[in-house]
Every structure is written in C-alpha cells, then in structure tokens.
Amino acid sequence: MQSGYWVYTPGRKADNFENDLMDGVIGLGMDDIPDLRGLSAEQIAAKMRKCIGGTGSFESIGAYAVKFRDMPIGDIVFVKQGRSKLIGVGRVVGKYRPMPNRKDGFTHTRKVDWLCKHITSRKRFHFGEPAFYAVRKDDVGELLAAAGLTQEEIPEEAFDRQIHAEDAVRSVKCRGGQAQYRAALLRKWHGRCTVTEIAEPELLRASHIKPFNVCKTDERYDVNNGFVLAAHVDAAFDKGLVTFDDCGRIQFSKMLSKETIKKMRLSGLRLPRLNPKQKRYLSWHRENVFAG
C-alpha cells in the first residue's frame, strides 16, 4: 500500500541537501549499482552485499531503494536532518533517473518541486533511522504544520493515497472533468488515435502528456497537454517507455526490447505537426517521465 508521503535523508547529516536544492532532486547513494531500473529488492541487496561485504541489513536497503525508484509522481517527501529535525518538503514531479555525474555521489534521483526550503520550525520529531521510508498518515498533519503548510496546499491525490497507485489514477480519470477532457480530445483528433489511426472508442485513451497530478490548474484540461492514444501506446507513453521528439518522431526507452517494439508495431509512429504548447509539454515529458 502506498502512503503518498515519505521521509528522506540527504546524507548522514543532511550534508547533501544544498546539492538537492540546486539540482531540484532527491537522491540515494549506492554508487556500486549504476542503475536501479529492472532490479528487484532482492537483486539490489545481493549486489550491495557483493560490493560491500559484511553482514549488514542489505535487504532493508534493497526494499527502500525499490520504494524510492517506484514512488508515484505527485507524492510528498519530508526531508529530515538527523532523527528529529524537519528541514524541507518537496513534491515528486519526475520518474526515477540515474545521474552518474552528480558531484555528491547520490546518483539515483527523483526530480522534485521544492514546496519548503530551510524550514526553521523548532518542532522536534522522532524520525526513523532509514534513509527513506513511508510516513504514517496520522503523522502527516503535524509534519505539514511544522513546514507551514496545510492539507489544502497539498494535492489531494497524495493525501488520499492509501490505495495502490493504479487505483489512484483510476479515481482521477473517473472525474467528470476528465470525461469532458476526453470528449474535447476526441473532437480535436477526429475520434482517432493520434499516431495509429485506430478509431474504436473502447481502445482509445485520453492521454495527458504532463500527468494530471503534477499539472498546474490551467494545464489539467488544456487540450494541448494531451493526445488520443490507443491503449497500448498510452500504456507505454504513461510509463515513460516511449516519448516523441519535437518533430513528432517516436523515441524508445532502452528498457523496451526490440522484440516488444516489433510486436506492438510501434516503429515509425509519428505525431502530426506540433504547435509550440505541445512541444513544451513533450519537452517536460522527455525530461521527467521518459525512462531514457
């Protein structure tokens, strides 16, 4: 079960917090593993044990590394210093991405928008020891208050997420506004998938380029922030396995095998001519969602 709220430590004494603020990310170490994508918690633990040796609790490291990697966009991260001090709050706006050239060595990153920096509250908490872990919902209000935030200032998708991430997405898509948005996109793209020409309504999805839960209010139902996509293309686009360049040409993540690309008939797909707003949204998608 996802909590939607997490506690994160930027180094032993929060030494890397300034780098996180500057880079607009939060990061984990584990330099001996260049990329966490495609690895289970057990595989991460085994690699850590092989590289470091000893009898440490590598299983717990593997578990929180996977949670960090798979944390849903829109979730809230509370940044702690030591075991008692809250120093920052951020909202996750990008998928997991390795940054091998980060100078602080914390190369496994998630992009965040910083909601609060350098919190000065004297409130002391009893944080856990792990570098990354889920927050109990009962503790969220107290943490927000210490940061000078209210529940109303936090996207409800994060506050209410006590269910699996896919269920949260379904609940958003069922809203009336989303139904109207789908209708507007279908009108714009003449009732067909923007890239495959599939026209069966049951197989078509209203696909946001910049995800709904990280959009500004005026972006959520902007028809320039969406395409009509066949279900299989929408799934790959939503998961960052494909994206499109400014010329509309499809781009593939290295996580997508050539065999899968062939079976899904994705090669050669291309968007029609893009306007400046669509290009701006796609640039965001390439930077924050595309797995590369």
Steps between C-alpha positions, in 0.01 A plus 500: 500500500630845411489773761552796268739652759863414564794598721838542334852565629745687271818349645608409852472858633287631212830605343360464149187709547644809330593289197146360495356852506731612222431195279127488574519134602521260788763229474622169638859377502589138419765601246592135439165453322484737201130448421212371716256449213389141451648381831303341783568580866672161532725566201599841636578345839713229337698756298559713810613196701742399223648850468521590868516167681422455866173405664307825475125517444520520123143372465362817657720712272368313199143548616523876547695540175211340309246719682707808412527395135128421465360786709202647308526845346309745721609346830636724777846463652595637843875559532654433839829583666603246758220334696301806604521800264282572195687717248305484172195378310481409132252354253615228259459614137723259309563128468814327623815601311868419556725810499852348492674839492351639822795629701359389836482135393126473566436394144161325522257790472139613485420850384303711748340843529606646832197620698708605804873556537701554819212452743572683825234343724625399846262204503686174564392166359590138558606399153608148415854408406458387135602742224156466341171368636122552489329739744199388703193699397440596865832690501443698179308791653769570760775493238309733270433743786871513585569591137235771503284309251139390514328195356325727249838601355590137427348316201220276630632218282795477740305550824236241420734237355456205734433282198720364227627759252301354210177536699583864572542565129167334426325718758637816337398386152144432612433865588253696291766742383700213357199378302461847349871510428481166317214633289697815413804295397289267288358802319847646448641175361189402302419197715821316413828411665742782426772263375338168398168618350313240710142622534332246732386712802549213746869481402573871530635692801512871577870519579651793687852595396578665834323280759182637654625486859800727436321745270426858591129578499503645148693200365270221620241533225709678236440310175859576403606285798352183359466256216251230416704179512421136446512315832833328436669824392348686795638239743852531357480881494365521856780274632772697321588213266437720196490871434508729196750761381408849380455366147248246630724196451462221754794435734555174689635437848784253526271310740277408205632202307518492120274195508233687695527803271444271203207313656332826603561645152643821643778562248443796273211647698492877471289785632357761264661843491530634855423849623727684750287405804504132408877514453536658844295224664694231312828654613376462858405137431845420357671660798282364780315188385697338217721223634777563245 
